[in-house]
């Protein structure tokens, strides 16, 4: 078993990894940065190591050389990249291997193969996994792009071979759009991924986005852990997830799961991975890509399977055989995850910078909060704006929706704007509730990006009047005394609901 881990990440995922490692008897190391010297995750590790002084040209958690050096200098046996940052960087995995450090994830060769969408499509083709029609190789120039687009028929999408997160992607609905979009896509791919290669495939209008969690060991054992529904997204960025998917019945689930397992076996995959599919209105599914890391939304899978995905990662990286077979996996109930980000939804989901002045979290046996903040935490422009993930588990989908709404009612953040009102708007929406939604949901089916609370205007008015009266009553020139006497709007809201 691995004895020590350097967690090459921050926030809630660093805490998540540390908790599981502690339970397994593995010593954890966290990285302190000058941008976040008092971060909550540093309190959850066994030992803190300081990131070295640099010129700042490379962000700390993207600095391969210094991350590897930290592990070597401190005799740390392994490296866990979490998600984001360098988690799907083949060069990072290779640098770890060359330094004698165990990388918690697939081999550099597998990361590179599955990270290159052209190679991944070839593997999917060999695995007889359904794919949208398109080019199997890169497009050399704009003229060739026009020829291929006309051959496939519109609409088509130009995609970066090394892309992700919606970057290096352009949709074309007619020939006149192909050349300029080809140039834009290749330029963006070059800047974002240092690889201008793009390919073309048919564009599927308004699909559902369904992904399958797989886990595989080095002995050839591959097991799937069911699917996640990820269609609530904006600009290809996921905002809420659930498991299982309301779109799948047992027969379709079985076919998609078999396809995911076949692909993983063909790739000789090892570790956690996610095979992502697009699902059309006629229940036809198509391979999109494979992610070679733990996902942000992994808790919903843990909730319905009872399995610890980080523990499985660590066991596999230690060279152990999978402790489960497919017959051991049972999907129990329904789970929903709401990403609580410090963002101003009404201003286009722009980051909301500031300090968390107050924080109240819901608590229940079927509620899980993964968070990396506390009162006093500064939300800065340097890192991701995620405050927490709220995950609930119900006996069925309706039960999970009601529990999620109840939990959000008791989830309060003061000091920054959050996506809580957005999550409420989604959960109250009839299209979402009936399960008949797709990736165009926010643009087409969500009438308002925020849910307006009952009595919201009355609460605001009473809050203003109450504070005005209190300030006049306690106006002694002592600012501290006035502040302490102010009315708590959350308490006021609770009282009004009981009128």
N, C-alpha and C positions, 0 to 999 in steps of 0.2 A: 504493500500500500504506500502511496505517496505520503511523505512525512511533512512537507512544507510547501506553501503556495505563495507566490507574489501575485496579488490581485491587481492586474494592470487596467484598472477601471475605477470608477467612483460612484457616489450616489447609492441608490437603492439596490442596484445589482451587486455592488461590492459588499453590501451588508448581507444580501441574500446568499452570496457565495461563502462569506465568513461564517454565517450561522450553521450551514450544512457542514463545512469543514471542521468546525469546532466539535460538532456532534460525532464526527468520524475520527476525532483525535488528531487532526491535521493542523499544524501550526500555520497561522495566517499572518501575512505581511501586507500592510497598506501603505500607499504612497501619499505623502504629504506634499502639497504644492503651495507655492506662495500665493496663488490666486484663491486658495481655499484652505488656509492653515488650520482652521477650527472645524472642519467638516465633520458631520455626524458619523460617517462611516469609519473615521479614524478611531472612534471609541469602541468599535466592534471587532477590531483585529488584535492579535496578540502582540504584534510589534509594528512600530511605525518607522519607515525609512523615508528620508527626505530626498526629493528629486534634486539632482545636482544643479548648480548654477550654469545657465546656458545663455546664449544671446537671444533666446526667445523666438527664433525663426521657425522652430518646429514645436507645435503644442506638445505638452508633456506626455499625454497618452497616445501620441502618434510618433514619438521619438524612439525608434526601434533600438538604436545603439545604446542609449542611456537606460532604457528599460531592461535590456539584456544585461548590461553592466551592473545594474542594481541587484539583479538576481545572482549573478556570479560573485560579486563582492560580498554578498551576505550569505553565501552558501545555501541559497534557496533552490529546492529541487525542481519546482515546476512553476508554470506561468498560466494564469487563467485570464483570458482577455475579456470575459463578459460578452456584451453585445456592443455593436457600434465600434468606433475607433479602429483598432487593428484586429478585430475578431475574425475577419475574413481576409486577412492580408497574408498571402503565401510567403512573402519575404520575411515577415515577422516569425511565422512558424518555422521557416528554414533557419533563421538566425538563432532561434531558441535551440533547435536541434543541433546546430553546429557548435553551440556553446555547452552542450550536454544538459540542457534544460528540457524537461518534459512540457510540451505544449498541450494544454487541455483543449483538445479539438482534433479535427482530422489532420492528416499529413499535409505538408506543403503541396504535394503533387495533386491531392484531391481538391484542396482549396482552390488551387489554380485552375484545375479542369472545370469545376462546377462554377467558379466565378466568371469564367469565360462563357458567355451565353451561347456562342457558336459551338464550342466543344460540348457544353451541356446538352444542346439540341442533338448533337451526334450520338451522345450516350442514350438520350431518350429514344432516338430513332432505332438504335440497336436493341433497346429494351421493349420495342413495340408499344411505347407509350404514346397516346394520341397527341398530336401537335397541330397548331394552325399552319396552313400552307405558307411557305416563305422560302427565303434563301438559306441554304445551309452554311454558306461561307460569307465573308465580308464583302462589302460593295466597294470597288476601287475608286469610283468617281461619280459625279452627279449624273453624267450621261447614262452610265450603267444603272444607276438608281431609277431613272425614268423608264428604262427598258423593263426592269424587273417589276416596277410598280404597275405598268400597263399590262404586263403578263398576268399578274396576280388579280388585278381588278381592285377598284377602290371601294371603301377606304383602306389604306395601309398605314402601318406605323414603322417609322425608322427608329431603331434601338441601338444604343451603345453596347458593344460586345462585352465590355467590362463594367457596364452600368449598374445602377441601383438607385432607389429613392426617387425615381422619376427624372433623373438627370440624363441628358443625352437621348431624350425621347421626343419625337415629333410626329403628329398625326397628319396625314395628307388625304384629302377627300377628292382631289382632282390633280391632273398632271401639272398644272401651273404652280402647285405648291411644293412639288418634289424637290426641285433644284435648290431653292432657298432654304428649305427645311433640312436638306442633306447637309448643306454648309453649316447651318446652325448646330445640328446634332453632332457633327464631327468636331466642330470647334469646342463645344461644351464637353464632349467626351475627352478630348485632348487635355483640357484644363482640369477637369474633375478626376480623371482616372489615368492620365498620362498615356492614353491609348485612344487614337481617333477612329478605330475600327467600328463600323456600324453594319447592321444587317437589316433586312426588311421582312415583315410578315404581314399577313392579313390582320386588319384591326377589327376586334370584336367589340361591337357597340354594347355598352351597358351590361357587362357580364357580372357574375358574382365572383368573389375572390375567396377560394377555399383552399386551405393548406393542411397537409398531413404531417404530423410529428412522427419521425422515425428515430429509432435508436439501434445502433449496430456495433458489434465488437469485432476484434481482429480475427475471430475464429469463423467468420462468415455468417453469424447469426444476425438476422435483421427482424425487428419487431416494430409494428406501427402502434401508435397510442391514440388513434382516432384523429378526427379533424377539428379545425378551428375555422369559424366564420369571420372573415376579415374585410367585409365589403363596406363597412362604415369608414370611409377614408376621404381625404381631401388632398388633391394634387399628388396622388399615389402614396400619401402618408396615412397610416392607420391611426384611428382615433378611439375606436372601441372594438372589442372582440368578444366572441362567445364560443362555447363548445358544449355540445356538438353544433352542427349547422342545421338550421331549420329547413334547408333546401334538400337535404339528403334523406333518402329512405335506406333501409338495410341493404337492398340490392345495389344501389348506386354507391353507397359507402364501401361496400366490399370491392367493387370494381376499381374505384379510385385508390383504395388502400393497396390493392394488389399491384396497381401500376406504380405507386410510390415505392413499394418494397422491391419490385423488379428493377427499377432504376437504381436504387441504392446498391443492390447486389451487383448490377452491371458495372457500377462505378467503383466497386470494392470499397464501399464507404465504411468509415469507422467513426464512432462518436455520435452525438446528437445531430440531427439534421431536419430540415423542413422542406418538403416537396410542395411547391405552390402550383395551383391549377386555376384556370379560368373556367367558369361554368356558364353555358348559355341558357337561354329561356327554354330550350328543348331538352335540357339535362345532358347535353354533350359537354364533355370536359376536355381541356387541352393543357398540356404541360407549359408552364411559364418559366420557372426557374427553381433552383435549389439553394437554400441558405445553409451555410455550413457552420452554424453557431447556435447558441441558445437564443431564443427569441424574447423580445419584450413581453409578449403575451403568453409565455409558457405557463404562468400560474393557472389559467383556465383548464389546461390539460391536466395539471397536477390535481386540481379540485375534483375532476370527474373520474380520474383513474386512481387517486390515492397514492401515486408514485412521486418520488422526489427526483426531478430531472437533473439537478446539479449532482446529486449523489450518484446517479447513473453515469454522468460524465466522468466523475472522479474514479469510479470503479473501472470503467473502460480504459481511461488513461493510465491506470495502474496495471493494466494488462490482464484484468480479470474477465472471465466470461460473463455474459449477461445473466443476471440472477432471475430473469423472467423469460417465459416463452409467450407466444401469441395467445395461448389458451388462458394465461394468467391475467390478461388485460380485459377489464370489464368497464364499460362506460356507465357511470352512476349519476343520474340527475343532470342538472344544467348549470353552467357557470358563465358569468358575464364579467368582463373587465372594463372599467372606465379609466382612461388615462387622465389624471388630474394634472394639467399643465398650467404653469404661470403664463397665461396668454390672454390677450384681449380679443375675444371672439368677434365682437362687433367691429373691430378694426382690422379684420382679415387675419385673425389668429396671430397677431404680432406679439412677441415676447413682452411680458409685463415685468419690468425690473423694479426691485425694491426689497424691503426687509419684511419677513413674516413676523407680524406683531402679535398675532394670536392664532392658535391652531387647536381645533377640536376634531377628534376623529371618532367615527362610529365604532361600536364594539358589539360583537355577537359571535356565537359559535360558528355561524355560517358566513362570517365576514372576515376577509383577510386584507390587511393594509401593508403594502410594500412601499416604504418611504425612506428617503435619505435626508429629511429636513426636520427641523424643530423650531420652536419660537426663537427668534433672533437670527435665523438663517438668512443670509443675503442671497437673493436671486440675482445673479450677475449675467452680463452678456457673454461670459467666457465659456459657459457650459450649457448643456441641454436644459430646457425650462421645465422638465418634469418634476412635480412636487411629490406625487405619489401615484400608486396604482391601487384602485379599489376593486377587489375581486369578491364576488358573492357566489354562493352555491345554493341552488334551490332544488326541490324534488322534480320540477319540470320547468319549462321556459317561462311560463306565466309567473310561477312562484319566484324565479330568479329576477324577473323584471320588477316585481313588487318589492323584493328585498333590496334591489339596487336603488330604487327610488327612495325607499325608507332610509337607506344608508346615506344617500346624498343629502337628505334633509338634515342629517346630523353631522355632516362634514362641513366644517366652517374654517375658512382661511381669511385672515385679516392682514392687509398690507400690500397685497398684490391681487390683480384680477386673475380669475381662473376659468377653466373650462367646465366647472360644475354646472352652470346654467345650460351649457350646450348639451352635456350628457343627459340632463333632465328633459330637454326638448326632444332628444332622440327617443328616450324611453317612453315618453308620452305620445309619440307619433303613431297613428293608426297603421301606416304602411310598415313601420318597423315592427309593431306588435304582431301583425299578421304574418311576418316573415317574408313577405313578397318584395324585398328590396334588393338593390344591386349597388355597384360602385358609383352610380349617378345619384344616389339617394339624397345627398346634401344639396346638390344643385336642383333636383327635380321634385323631391318629395317633402323636404323640410321647409315649411312655410316661414319659420323663424329660427334663427340660429341660437336663440336663448329661450328658456322657459320662464315666463313671467309668473312670479309667485302670487298666490292668492293673498289679497290684502297688501300687496307690495307697496302701493302708493300710500295707503293708510299708515303702514309701518314707518315709511320714510318721513311722513309728516309728523307723526307722534314722536319719533326719535328726535327730529329737529326741535320741536316745541319743548320736549323734556329737557334736552341739553341746554336750550336757551334759558329755561327757567332755573335750572340748576346753576348755570354759570352766573346768573344774576344773584342767586341766593348765596353762593359761596365766593363771590367776587371780592376776595380779600387781598388780591395781589399775589397770592401764592399759586403758581401754575400747577404745582404737583397736587395740591388739594383739589383744584377744579377738575383735573384729569381723572383723579380717583373717584370723583363723585359722578362722572358721566355715566349715562345709561348705556347698558350693553344692548345693541340692537337685536342680538340673537335671543336674549332673554325676553325682550319686548315682543319679538315675533312669536315666541312660544306662548306668551300670555294671551296675545290676541287670538291665536288659534283655538284657545280654550274658552273664549268668550261665547 
